[in-house]
Amino acid sequence: MSWFIRKEKGINTPTEMKREAPDGLWYQCPNCKKITATREHKLNAYTCPHCNYHEKVGSDVYFELLFDENKYTELDADLTSGDPLHFVDTKAYPDRIKATQLKTGLKDAVRTGHGKMNDVKVVIACMDFNFIGGSMGSVVGEKIARAINYSIKHKQPFLMISKSGGARMMEAGFSLMQMAKTSARLALLSEAKIPYISLLTDPTTGGVTASYAMLGDFNISEPEALIGFAGPRVIRETIGKDLPKGFQSAEFVLEHGFLDFIVDRKDLKDKLSSLLTMLK
Ligand SMILES: [Zn+2]
């Protein structure tokens, strides 16, 4: 049966002859593995129509989703990081920053802006996980602090969208100081009686959870987001016990009283704007 035997050797198809679907037409859900057209996935706010898995998205998507007609004024768009510690790991820190800026088109791991959300004026700060794991360095802290200042000055509610691996190792102590700085600024926001909503998305961990992400008048989350301080392995080894099922999921954290509610990304804009209208 020579049908099933390749008689001629060295049959190679050049790449340009291969007829494959162009990239970006389909999205495969990493959770349920089902396929969705990219367009439909986008219309669905980047959530899976089969299992509701919330794909990790960046500040550009959240801004488009939340600001009316994607119109907003970005604050401190050009703030970039220094290298206070002359930190070198596999790369020098300034080289890592430059490479990441080129790769992502972002200046650092947070973008801040103000605009309208269903006609409600709002200031939004949104983290980008693509930028060195959404790590919080001095630029992240400073931009958030300045966005809070803007909120106070213009009496507009503040929405923080967190997505972070924690403090930025390459700025060590300077990163940790951002926890105090942002928390102090949020205290001023609270004194001015301006609402602060903190949305935790997958993942929100480390120093971000331990500071501004958990200080909202409302702490809310997307479904099944990982929320924690230290990773589960470290905790397991420290307490010497197995961890309960679903530990550090948004649902678990909600059940234990650390969150006010979980919101589907498709309902995010309407829920947030009606919440802010109620608080007026
Ligand atoms: Zn799915």
Residues whose N, C-alpha, C, O or C-beta is under 5 A from the ligand:
A	BS01	ZN	C29 N31 C32 K33 C48 H50 C51 N52 Y53
